[in-house]
């Protein structure tokens, strides 16, 4: 950034756009490794965007200059917090990717059965059948809630 409060340069704005755009594109992939890289790039792009939102100036340390010449310390504190959060999310995604690779030999996220059904219906340009109800309690396989369980109250003296 330029001194004197002129604002961010075009290079920094383009860096924010490239980091954020690449991060979002990688987040939409099926491989957990690419998702992990997307989270890292998106985090860095957002951190740079927050940094560009602050006022440039001297270090915000009391006693080193005039208070009007200090840079804004809030974006710096927010970036430090975002770095910690991004690091925690990165460690979690790395563990999930490693576990997926260890169990299946691949880190690609697989479709579940409902995703495949939705794709088939979309290809035929149909809508899913609605559950209109009216079945008996044992006739509908989608119903898994048996209802509230009855509790027995214990009375003093052992009588129920």
N, CA, C and O atoms as a DFTB+ gen file, in Angstrom:
640 C
 N C O
     1  1       0.837      -1.183       0.000
     2  2       0.000       0.000       0.000
     3  2       0.876       1.239       0.000
     4  3       1.997       1.221       0.508
     5  1       0.374       2.274      -0.553
     6  2       1.122       3.524      -0.631
     7  2       0.978       4.302       0.671
     8  3      -0.037       4.207       1.361
     9  1       1.986       5.051       0.981
    10  2       1.907       5.876       2.179
    11  2       1.063       7.103       1.898
    12  3       0.889       7.502       0.747
    13  1       0.556       7.679       2.931
    14  2      -0.237       8.891       2.770
    15  2      -1.717       8.619       2.627
    16  3      -2.476       9.547       2.346
    17  1      -2.159       7.393       2.807
    18  2      -3.581       7.093       2.786
    19  2      -4.203       7.060       1.410
    20  3      -5.409       7.271       1.284
    21  1      -3.413       6.799       0.357
    22  2      -3.953       6.798      -1.004
    23  2      -4.809       5.566      -1.277
    24  3      -5.580       5.571      -2.237
    25  1      -4.705       4.524      -0.481
    26  2      -5.524       3.342      -0.666
    27  2      -4.744       2.199      -1.290
    28  3      -3.545       2.320      -1.542
    29  1      -5.420       1.104      -1.536
    30  2      -4.737      -0.083      -2.053
    31  2      -4.338       0.089      -3.514
    32  3      -4.981       0.816      -4.271
    33  1      -3.270      -0.592      -3.890
    34  2      -2.839      -0.554      -5.282
    35  2      -3.607      -1.598      -6.074
    36  3      -4.255      -2.477      -5.506
    37  1      -3.525      -1.489      -7.375
    38  2      -4.224      -2.411      -8.259
    39  2      -3.694      -3.827      -8.115
    40  3      -4.445      -4.792      -8.255
    41  1      -2.402      -3.954      -7.837
    42  2      -1.797      -5.287      -7.696
    43  2      -2.404      -6.026      -6.501
    44  3      -2.702      -7.217      -6.595
    45  1      -2.587      -5.326      -5.384
    46  2      -3.161      -5.969      -4.200
    47  2      -4.628      -6.334      -4.417
    48  3      -5.079      -7.388      -3.969
    49  1      -5.362      -5.480      -5.094
    50  2      -6.768      -5.774      -5.379
    51  2      -6.870      -6.982      -6.294
    52  3      -7.723      -7.844      -6.085
    53  1      -6.005      -7.057      -7.314
    54  2      -5.991      -8.222      -8.197
    55  2      -5.581      -9.490      -7.442
    56  3      -6.111     -10.568      -7.713
    57  1      -4.646      -9.369      -6.501
    58  2      -4.235     -10.528      -5.700
    59  2      -5.409     -11.050      -4.873
    60  3      -5.600     -12.260      -4.754
    61  1      -6.193     -10.134      -4.300
    62  2      -7.381     -10.552      -3.547
    63  2      -8.343     -11.298      -4.459
    64  3      -8.858     -12.353      -4.089
    65  1      -8.588     -10.756      -5.650
    66  2      -9.515     -11.388      -6.583
    67  2      -9.041     -12.757      -7.040
    68  3      -9.827     -13.702      -7.109
    69  1      -7.745     -12.865      -7.355
    70  2      -7.211     -14.151      -7.828
    71  2      -7.232     -15.187      -6.714
    72  3      -7.636     -16.327      -6.941
    73  1      -6.800     -14.809      -5.507
    74  2      -6.793     -15.762      -4.391
    75  2      -8.209     -16.222      -4.044
    76  3      -8.446     -17.412      -3.838
    77  1      -9.136     -15.287      -3.981
    78  2     -10.509     -15.643      -3.629
    79  2     -11.169     -16.466      -4.729
    80  3     -11.827     -17.465      -4.438
    81  1     -11.004     -16.065      -5.986
    82  2     -11.608     -16.809      -7.091
    83  2     -11.052     -18.219      -7.221
    84  3     -11.803     -19.171      -7.439
    85  1      -9.735     -18.353      -7.088
    86  2      -9.120     -19.675      -7.160
    87  2      -9.549     -20.535      -5.975
    88  3      -9.802     -21.730      -6.128
    89  1      -9.628     -19.928      -4.802
    90  2     -10.065     -20.676      -3.627
    91  2     -11.487     -21.195      -3.756
    92  3     -11.759     -22.347      -3.418
    93  1     -12.393     -20.360      -4.240
    94  2     -13.785     -20.789      -4.420
    95  2     -13.868     -21.885      -5.482
    96  3     -14.617     -22.848      -5.319
    97  1     -13.100     -21.743      -6.572
    98  2     -13.105     -22.772      -7.616
    99  2     -12.613     -24.105      -7.070
   100  3     -13.188     -25.148      -7.380
   101  1     -11.564     -24.086      -6.269
   102  2     -11.057     -25.328      -5.697
   103  2     -12.001     -25.912      -4.654
   104  3     -12.043     -27.129      -4.477
   105  1     -12.755     -25.070      -3.965
   106  2     -13.723     -25.580      -2.992
   107  2     -14.830     -26.391      -3.653
   108  3     -15.428     -27.255      -3.011
   109  1     -15.110     -26.127      -4.923
   110  2     -16.183     -26.812      -5.621
   111  2     -15.744     -28.148      -6.224
   112  3     -16.554     -28.824      -6.860
   113  1     -14.490     -28.540      -6.040
   114  2     -13.990     -29.809      -6.568
   115  2     -14.399     -30.964      -5.671
   116  3     -14.878     -30.756      -4.556
   117  1     -14.204     -32.200      -6.167
   118  2     -14.583     -33.395      -5.411
   119  2     -13.442     -33.951      -4.561
   120  3     -13.689     -34.722      -3.634
   121  1     -12.227     -33.583      -4.854
   122  2     -11.074     -34.103      -4.134
   123  2     -10.870     -33.304      -2.844
   124  3     -10.898     -32.074      -2.859
   125  1     -10.667     -34.005      -1.741
   126  2     -10.470     -33.318      -0.464
   127  2      -9.162     -32.531      -0.438
   128  3      -9.060     -31.526       0.265
   129  1      -8.166     -32.977      -1.195
   130  2      -6.915     -32.230      -1.261
   131  2      -7.140     -30.880      -1.933
   132  3      -6.604     -29.867      -1.482
   133  1      -7.920     -30.857      -2.996
   134  2      -8.209     -29.577      -3.663
   135  2      -9.099     -28.699      -2.796
   136  3      -8.950     -27.477      -2.795
   137  1     -10.013     -29.302      -2.065
   138  2     -10.840     -28.531      -1.136
   139  2      -9.961     -27.899      -0.060
   140  3     -10.174     -26.748       0.321
   141  1      -8.983     -28.642       0.425
   142  2      -8.059     -28.129       1.428
   143  2      -7.265     -26.946       0.877
   144  3      -7.119     -25.925       1.549
   145  1      -6.757     -27.084      -0.337
   146  2      -6.039     -25.962      -0.952
   147  2      -6.959     -24.765      -1.189
   148  3      -6.530     -23.618      -1.063
   149  1      -8.219     -25.026      -1.530
   150  2      -9.180     -23.946      -1.716
   151  2      -9.440     -23.181      -0.433
   152  3      -9.554     -21.956      -0.451
   153  1      -9.535     -23.900       0.688
   154  2      -9.741     -23.236       1.984
   155  2      -8.544     -22.353       2.320
   156  3      -8.705     -21.237       2.815
   157  1      -7.342     -22.860       2.049
   158  2      -6.136     -22.079       2.344
   159  2      -6.095     -20.814       1.485
   160  3      -5.846     -19.724       2.000
   161  1      -6.338     -20.956       0.176
   162  2      -6.293     -19.781      -0.708
   163  2      -7.404     -18.785      -0.386
   164  3      -7.179     -17.575      -0.399
   165  1      -8.600     -19.294      -0.099
   166  2      -9.699     -18.402       0.249
   167  2      -9.406     -17.659       1.550
   168  3      -9.700     -16.469       1.664
   169  1      -8.834     -18.347       2.523
   170  2      -8.466     -17.697       3.778
   171  2      -7.441     -16.601       3.578
   172  3      -7.555     -15.524       4.164
   173  1      -6.431     -16.871       2.746
   174  2      -5.417     -15.846       2.479
   175  2      -5.998     -14.667       1.710
   176  3      -5.627     -13.521       1.965
   177  1      -6.905     -14.934       0.769
   178  2      -7.537     -13.845       0.027
   179  2      -8.390     -12.961       0.923
   180  3      -8.372     -11.736       0.796
   181  1      -9.128     -13.575       1.818
   182  2      -9.970     -12.791       2.730
   183  2      -9.104     -12.011       3.717
   184  3      -9.425     -10.869       4.047
   185  1      -8.014     -12.611       4.191
   186  2      -7.111     -11.891       5.087
   187  2      -6.521     -10.664       4.406
   188  3      -6.411      -9.600       5.016
   189  1      -6.145     -10.813       3.148
   190  2      -5.608      -9.670       2.415
   191  2      -6.682      -8.603       2.192
   192  3      -6.389      -7.408       2.225
   193  1      -7.917      -9.034       1.967
   194  2      -9.018      -8.084       1.812
   195  2      -9.264      -7.303       3.109
   196  3      -9.494      -6.095       3.077
   197  1      -9.212      -7.995       4.232
   198  2      -9.387      -7.312       5.521
   199  2      -8.247      -6.326       5.749
   200  3      -8.465      -5.221       6.245
   201  1      -7.030      -6.729       5.384
   202  2      -5.882      -5.842       5.552
   203  2      -6.018      -4.591       4.697
   204  3      -5.635      -3.503       5.128
   205  1      -6.558      -4.733       3.489
   206  2      -6.736      -3.571       2.618
   207  2      -7.815      -2.630       3.137
   208  3      -7.855      -1.462       2.750
   209  1      -8.683      -3.121       4.003
   210  2      -9.738      -2.280       4.548
   211  2      -9.269      -1.363       5.655
   212  3      -9.979      -0.427       6.024
   213  1      -8.085      -1.614       6.193
   214  2      -7.573      -0.791       7.281
   215  2      -6.909       0.475       6.786
   216  3      -6.557       0.593       5.612
   217  1      -6.744       1.412       7.689
   218  2      -6.104       2.686       7.363
   219  2      -4.590       2.518       7.473
   220  3      -4.110       2.039       8.500
   221  1      -3.825       2.896       6.449
   222  2      -2.371       2.778       6.550
   223  2      -1.806       3.855       7.464
   224  3      -2.406       4.915       7.645
   225  1      -0.656       3.571       8.029
   226  2      -0.012       4.563       8.883
   227  2       1.099       3.943       9.683
   228  3       1.620       2.886       9.329
   229  1       1.472       4.613      10.787
   230  2       2.535       4.120      11.655
   231  2       2.038       2.944      12.483
   232  3       0.841       2.660      12.539
   233  1       2.978       2.274      13.118
   234  2       2.632       1.142      13.979
   235  2       1.761       1.629      15.131
   236  3       2.068       2.655      15.739
   237  1       0.666       0.904      15.447
   238  2      -0.252       1.380      16.485
   239  2       0.264       1.083      17.895
   240  3      -0.360       0.339      18.652
   241  1       1.404       1.671      18.232
   242  2       1.991       1.514      19.557
   243  2       1.978       2.887      20.221
   244  3       2.475       3.863      19.659
   245  1       1.413       2.952      21.406
   246  2       1.279       4.227      22.101
   247  2       2.665       4.770      22.456
   248  3       3.520       4.047      22.968
   249  1       2.862       6.029      22.180
   250  2       4.110       6.692      22.521
   251  2       5.101       6.743      21.379
   252  3       6.177       7.320      21.538
   253  1       4.780       6.159      20.226
   254  2       5.728       6.166      19.105
   255  2       5.426       7.249      18.085
   256  3       6.246       7.502      17.202
   257  1       4.274       7.894      18.183
   258  2       3.939       8.928      17.212
   259  2       2.632       9.591      17.591
   260  3       2.062       9.334      18.651
   261  1       2.182      10.436      16.715
   262  2       0.910      11.124      16.953
   263  2      -0.244      10.139      16.757
   264  3      -0.199       9.316      15.842
   265  1      -1.282      10.212      17.608
   266  2      -2.387       9.249      17.494
   267  2      -3.112       9.286      16.152
   268  3      -3.691       8.276      15.751
   269  1      -3.100      10.408      15.449
   270  2      -3.756      10.486      14.153
   271  2      -2.987       9.786      13.039
   272  3      -3.538       9.518      11.971
   273  1      -1.705       9.488      13.291
   274  2      -0.870       8.849      12.273
   275  2      -0.843       7.327      12.395
   276  3      -0.212       6.654      11.581
   277  1      -1.523       6.780      13.406
   278  2      -1.480       5.335      13.605
   279  2      -2.322       4.614      12.561
   280  3      -3.316       5.150      12.070
   281  1      -1.918       3.404      12.231
   282  2      -2.766       2.559      11.386
   283  2      -3.868       1.963      12.259
   284  3      -3.765       1.950      13.486
   285  1      -4.899       1.480      11.625
   286  2      -6.034       0.912      12.347
   287  2      -5.668      -0.479      12.862
   288  3      -5.377      -1.356      12.049
   289  1      -5.668      -0.722      14.180
   290  2      -5.260      -2.032      14.700
   291  2      -6.363      -3.094      14.603
   292  3      -6.075      -4.282      14.750
   293  1      -7.605      -2.698      14.363
   294  2      -8.694      -3.686      14.323
   295  2      -8.535      -4.694      13.186
   296  3      -8.684      -5.890      13.436
   297  1      -8.240      -4.275      11.942
   298  2      -8.046      -5.284      10.897
   299  2      -6.891      -6.241      11.197
   300  3      -6.954      -7.418      10.841
   301  1      -5.852      -5.749      11.842
   302  2      -4.729      -6.613      12.187
   303  2      -5.151      -7.669      13.206
   304  3      -4.746      -8.827      13.105
   305  1      -5.956      -7.277      14.176
   306  2      -6.447      -8.239      15.162
   307  2      -7.403      -9.247      14.525
   308  3      -7.391     -10.431      14.863
   309  1      -8.230      -8.760      13.598
   310  2      -9.148      -9.675      12.912
   311  2      -8.386     -10.673      12.047
   312  3      -8.777     -11.836      11.955
   313  1      -7.310     -10.232      11.417
   314  2      -6.518     -11.129      10.582
   315  2      -5.839     -12.186      11.442
   316  3      -5.787     -13.352      11.052
   317  1      -5.320     -11.804      12.600
   318  2      -4.704     -12.796      13.485
   319  2      -5.726     -13.847      13.917
   320  3      -5.409     -15.035      13.972
   321  1      -6.936     -13.419      14.220
   322  2      -7.991     -14.370      14.578
   323  2      -8.348     -15.254      13.394
   324  3      -8.542     -16.458      13.559
   325  1      -8.437     -14.673      12.204
   326  2      -8.768     -15.458      11.011
   327  2      -7.671     -16.454      10.673
   328  3      -7.965     -17.543      10.179
   329  1      -6.423     -16.110      10.925
   330  2      -5.322     -17.040      10.672
   331  2      -5.450     -18.254      11.576
   332  3      -5.250     -19.382      11.126
   333  1      -5.776     -18.044      12.834
   334  2      -5.941     -19.161      13.765
   335  2      -7.115     -20.046      13.350
   336  3      -7.010     -21.272      13.382
   337  1      -8.225     -19.433      12.963
   338  2      -9.390     -20.206      12.535
   339  2      -9.085     -20.979      11.261
   340  3      -9.455     -22.147      11.149
   341  1      -8.418     -20.352      10.301
   342  2      -8.057     -21.030       9.055
   343  2      -7.095     -22.175       9.325
   344  3      -7.200     -23.230       8.699
   345  1      -6.164     -21.986      10.241
   346  2      -5.229     -23.055      10.582
   347  2      -5.955     -24.243      11.199
   348  3      -5.654     -25.390      10.869
   349  1      -6.904     -23.986      12.087
   350  2      -7.674     -25.075      12.689
   351  2      -8.503     -25.821      11.658
   352  3      -8.554     -27.051      11.677
   353  1      -9.153     -25.092      10.757
   354  2      -9.940     -25.727       9.708
   355  2      -9.051     -26.508       8.750
   356  3      -9.433     -27.582       8.284
   357  1      -7.862     -25.974       8.451
   358  2      -6.918     -26.671       7.589
   359  2      -6.453     -27.978       8.236
   360  3      -6.378     -29.010       7.568
   361  1      -6.144     -27.937       9.524
   362  2      -5.727     -29.157      10.218
   363  2      -6.846     -30.200      10.225
   364  3      -6.586     -31.388      10.039
   365  1      -8.081     -29.763      10.438
   366  2      -9.215     -30.689      10.429
   367  2      -9.409     -31.306       9.048
   368  3      -9.575     -32.521       8.936
   369  1      -9.389     -30.486       7.991
   370  2      -9.558     -31.011       6.637
   371  2      -8.403     -31.916       6.231
   372  3      -8.613     -32.896       5.516
   373  1      -7.185     -31.605       6.675
   374  2      -6.052     -32.484       6.385
   375  2      -6.238     -33.838       7.057
   376  3      -5.912     -34.870       6.471
   377  1      -6.758     -33.844       8.283
   378  2      -7.011     -35.109       8.972
   379  2      -8.111     -35.910       8.290
   380  3      -8.009     -37.132       8.174
   381  1      -9.166     -35.228       7.836
   382  2     -10.253     -35.917       7.123
   383  2      -9.756     -36.478       5.794
   384  3     -10.100     -37.602       5.430
   385  1      -8.949     -35.706       5.069
   386  2      -8.414     -36.173       3.793
   387  2      -7.478     -37.362       3.996
   388  3      -7.512     -38.317       3.220
   389  1      -6.651     -37.309       5.024
   390  2      -5.749     -38.426       5.298
   391  2      -6.532     -39.670       5.691
   392  3      -6.210     -40.773       5.251
   393  1      -7.543     -39.500       6.505
   394  2      -8.352     -40.653       6.933
   395  2      -9.096     -41.259       5.742
   396  3      -9.194     -42.481       5.629
   397  1      -9.615     -40.419       4.864
   398  2     -10.295     -40.918       3.673
   399  2      -9.320     -41.665       2.770
   400  3      -9.657     -42.719       2.231
   401  1      -8.125     -41.129       2.603
   402  2      -7.120     -41.796       1.783
   403  2      -6.676     -43.104       2.420
   404  3      -6.456     -44.094       1.723
   405  1      -6.543     -43.110       3.744
   406  2      -6.102     -44.317       4.463
   407  2      -7.130     -45.436       4.353
   408  3      -6.761     -46.600       4.199
   409  1      -8.427     -45.093       4.432
   410  2      -9.473     -46.118       4.407
   411  2      -9.808     -46.589       2.993
   412  3     -10.037     -47.779       2.781
   413  1      -9.840     -45.675       2.024
   414  2     -10.302     -46.061       0.693
   415  2      -9.234     -45.957      -0.390
   416  3      -9.467     -46.404      -1.513
   417  1      -8.084     -45.388      -0.093
   418  2      -7.043     -45.222      -1.089
   419  2      -7.293     -44.043      -2.016
   420  3      -6.547     -43.849      -2.975
   421  1      -8.321     -43.257      -1.751
   422  2      -8.651     -42.111      -2.584
   423  2      -9.250     -41.040      -1.682
   424  3      -9.869     -41.356      -0.666
   425  1      -9.068     -39.784      -2.047
   426  2      -9.630     -38.716      -1.221
   427  2     -10.797     -38.027      -1.902
   428  3     -11.142     -36.901      -1.544
   429  1     -11.407     -38.678      -2.870
   430  2     -12.540     -38.088      -3.575
   431  2     -13.825     -38.324      -2.795
   432  3     -14.060     -39.417      -2.281
   433  1     -14.647     -37.300      -2.715
   434  2     -15.929     -37.398      -2.022
   435  2     -16.921     -38.093      -2.960
   436  3     -17.137     -37.638      -4.084
   437  1     -17.512     -39.178      -2.507
   438  2     -18.429     -39.954      -3.332
   439  2     -19.849     -39.415      -3.193
   440  3     -20.207     -38.807      -2.185
   441  1     -20.651     -39.654      -4.236
   442  2     -22.066     -39.322      -4.173
   443  2     -22.775     -40.316      -3.257
   444  3     -22.400     -41.486      -3.192
   445  1     -23.784     -39.852      -2.563
   446  2     -24.619     -40.790      -1.833
   447  2     -25.834     -41.139      -2.701
   448  3     -25.993     -40.601      -3.797
   449  1     -26.675     -42.024      -2.215
   450  2     -27.786     -42.526      -3.014
   451  2     -28.783     -41.435      -3.387
   452  3     -29.314     -41.436      -4.497
   453  1     -29.039     -40.511      -2.476
   454  2     -29.996     -39.438      -2.764
   455  2     -29.462     -38.502      -3.852
   456  3     -30.234     -38.017      -4.679
   457  1     -28.155     -38.246      -3.860
   458  2     -27.587     -37.419      -4.932
   459  2     -27.782     -38.078      -6.288
   460  3     -28.148     -37.415      -7.259
   461  1     -27.539     -39.371      -6.355
   462  2     -27.719     -40.083      -7.628
   463  2     -29.173     -40.063      -8.067
   464  3     -29.457     -39.927      -9.257
   465  1     -30.100     -40.197      -7.121
   466  2     -31.521     -40.171      -7.464
   467  2     -31.914     -38.782      -7.990
   468  3     -32.679     -38.679      -8.949
   469  1     -31.406     -37.741      -7.379
   470  2     -31.719     -36.382      -7.824
   471  2     -31.164     -36.139      -9.217
   472  3     -31.821     -35.493     -10.033
   473  1     -29.966     -36.642      -9.510
   474  2     -29.395     -36.476     -10.844
   475  2     -30.240     -37.213     -11.875
   476  3     -30.489     -36.678     -12.956
   477  1     -30.691     -38.436     -11.565
   478  2     -31.532     -39.182     -12.504
   479  2     -32.847     -38.452     -12.759
   480  3     -33.296     -38.372     -13.903
   481  1     -33.462     -37.925     -11.718
   482  2     -34.712     -37.194     -11.891
   483  2     -34.493     -35.908     -12.697
   484  3     -35.342     -35.535     -13.506
   485  1     -33.378     -35.239     -12.483
   486  2     -33.093     -34.022     -13.236
   487  2     -32.849     -34.324     -14.712
   488  3     -33.222     -33.537     -15.582
   489  1     -32.225     -35.459     -14.987
   490  2     -31.989     -35.825     -16.387
   491  2     -33.310     -36.111     -17.103
   492  3     -33.445     -35.822     -18.292
   493  1     -34.270     -36.670     -16.395
   494  2     -35.576     -36.963     -16.996
   495  2     -36.540     -35.791     -16.867
   496  3     -37.675     -35.867     -17.339
   497  1     -36.096     -34.699     -16.227
   498  2     -36.908     -33.506     -16.035
   499  2     -38.174     -33.830     -15.242
   500  3     -39.268     -33.383     -15.587
   501  1     -38.010     -34.607     -14.184
   502  2     -39.121     -34.972     -13.319
   503  2     -38.894     -34.374     -11.942
   504  3     -37.794     -33.942     -11.596
   505  1     -39.970     -34.365     -11.170
   506  2     -39.847     -33.959      -9.779
   507  2     -40.020     -35.196      -8.920
   508  3     -40.645     -36.172      -9.334
   509  1     -39.472     -35.148      -7.742
   510  2     -39.580     -36.286      -6.837
   511  2     -41.023     -36.439      -6.388
   512  3     -41.756     -35.459      -6.257
   513  1     -41.419     -37.680      -6.155
   514  2     -42.791     -37.918      -5.703
   515  2     -42.948     -37.394      -4.284
   516  3     -42.070     -37.547      -3.435
   517  1     -44.075     -36.781      -4.064
   518  2     -44.327     -36.220      -2.742
   519  2     -44.884     -37.284      -1.825
   520  3     -45.585     -38.196      -2.263
   521  1     -44.572     -37.163      -0.569
   522  2     -45.125     -38.052       0.442
   523  2     -46.397     -37.395       0.962
   524  3     -46.341     -36.469       1.772
   525  1     -47.533     -37.876       0.493
   526  2     -48.804     -37.260       0.862
   527  2     -49.315     -37.737       2.207
   528  3     -50.274     -37.179       2.740
   529  1     -48.703     -38.737       2.748
   530  2     -49.150     -39.260       4.030
   531  2     -50.346     -40.171       3.854
   532  3     -50.641     -40.592       2.735
   533  1     -51.033     -40.479       4.924
   534  2     -52.220     -41.320       4.870
   535  2     -51.911     -42.792       5.049
   536  3     -52.831     -43.598       5.186
   537  1     -50.611     -43.171       5.052
   538  2     -50.294     -44.571       5.282
   539  2     -50.444     -44.881       6.758
   540  3     -50.473     -43.990       7.607
   541  1     -50.534     -46.125       7.025
   542  2     -50.574     -46.555       8.419
   543  2     -49.194     -46.450       9.036
   544  3     -48.219     -46.189       8.331
   545  1     -49.095     -46.650      10.347
   546  2     -47.803     -46.477      11.006
   547  2     -46.751     -47.477      10.529
   548  3     -45.561     -47.170      10.591
   549  1     -47.142     -48.650      10.061
   550  2     -46.162     -49.633       9.613
   551  2     -46.021     -49.685       8.108
   552  3     -45.201     -50.453       7.603
   553  1     -46.793     -48.891       7.364
   554  2     -46.781     -48.979       5.916
   555  2     -45.763     -48.057       5.247
   556  3     -45.369     -48.304       4.107
   557  1     -45.341     -47.028       5.918
   558  2     -44.451     -46.057       5.303
   559  2     -43.013     -46.304       5.775
   560  3     -42.726     -46.129       6.959
   561  1     -42.099     -46.707       4.874
   562  2     -40.734     -46.991       5.309
   563  2     -39.944     -45.734       5.684
   564  3     -38.894     -45.835       6.319
   565  1     -40.435     -44.554       5.301
   566  2     -39.727     -43.334       5.652
   567  2     -39.952     -42.936       7.109
   568  3     -39.171     -42.170       7.673
   569  1     -40.989     -43.441       7.700
   570  2     -41.307     -43.081       9.074
   571  2     -40.439     -43.890      10.028
   572  3     -40.542     -45.115      10.098
   573  1     -39.594     -43.191      10.752
   574  2     -38.702     -43.873      11.686
   575  2     -38.967     -43.462      13.131
   576  3     -38.423     -44.073      14.051
   577  1     -39.771     -42.466      13.340
   578  2     -40.040     -41.992      14.688
   579  2     -41.220     -42.771      15.254
   580  3     -42.346     -42.585      14.793
   581  1     -40.998     -43.633      16.235
   582  2     -42.091     -44.436      16.771
   583  2     -43.017     -43.662      17.690
   584  3     -44.039     -44.197      18.121
   585  1     -42.695     -42.447      17.993
   586  2     -43.521     -41.675      18.906
   587  2     -42.857     -41.576      20.262
   588  3     -41.845     -42.231      20.512
   589  1     -43.412     -40.768      21.133
   590  2     -42.767     -40.598      22.438
   591  2     -42.895     -41.862      23.282
   592  3     -43.932     -42.524      23.305
   593  1     -41.821     -42.162      23.961
   594  2     -41.831     -43.338      24.831
   595  2     -42.519     -42.981      26.140
   596  3     -42.395     -41.865      26.645
   597  1     -43.241     -43.949      26.674
   598  2     -43.912     -43.738      27.964
   599  2     -42.944     -44.074      29.084
   600  3     -42.245     -45.087      29.057
   601  1     -42.929     -43.186      30.069
   602  2     -42.072     -43.440      31.219
   603  2     -42.927     -43.925      32.368
   604  3     -44.044     -43.459      32.590
   605  1     -42.382     -44.847      33.068
   606  2     -43.064     -45.311      34.272
   607  2     -42.593     -44.472      35.443
   608  3     -41.399     -44.243      35.633
   609  1     -43.532     -44.037      36.195
   610  2     -43.192     -43.262      37.381
   611  2     -43.058     -44.222      38.555
   612  3     -43.938     -45.045      38.808
   613  1     -41.967     -44.104      39.249
   614  2     -41.773     -44.962      40.431
   615  2     -42.290     -44.210      41.644
   616  3     -41.950     -43.055      41.899
   617  1     -43.090     -44.894      42.343
   618  2     -43.640     -44.300      43.565
   619  2     -42.901     -44.841      44.766
   620  3     -42.420     -45.975      44.770
   621  1     -42.823     -44.026      45.761
   622  2     -42.167     -44.511      46.984
   623  2     -42.875     -45.736      47.525
   624  3     -44.105     -45.800      47.543
   625  1     -42.102     -46.691      47.958
   626  2     -42.700     -47.909      48.523
   627  2     -42.715     -49.044      47.513
   628  3     -43.154     -50.142      47.854
   629  1     -42.254     -48.830      46.281
   630  2     -42.145     -49.902      45.309
   631  2     -43.398     -50.146      44.481
   632  3     -43.344     -50.922      43.528
   633  1     -44.519     -49.519      44.803
   634  2     -45.736     -49.720      44.006
   635  2     -45.679     -48.873      42.754
   636  3     -45.192     -47.742      42.753
   637  1     -46.192     -49.456      41.694
   638  2     -46.190     -48.699      40.441
   639  2     -47.595     -48.523      39.939
   640  3     -47.805     -47.910      38.893
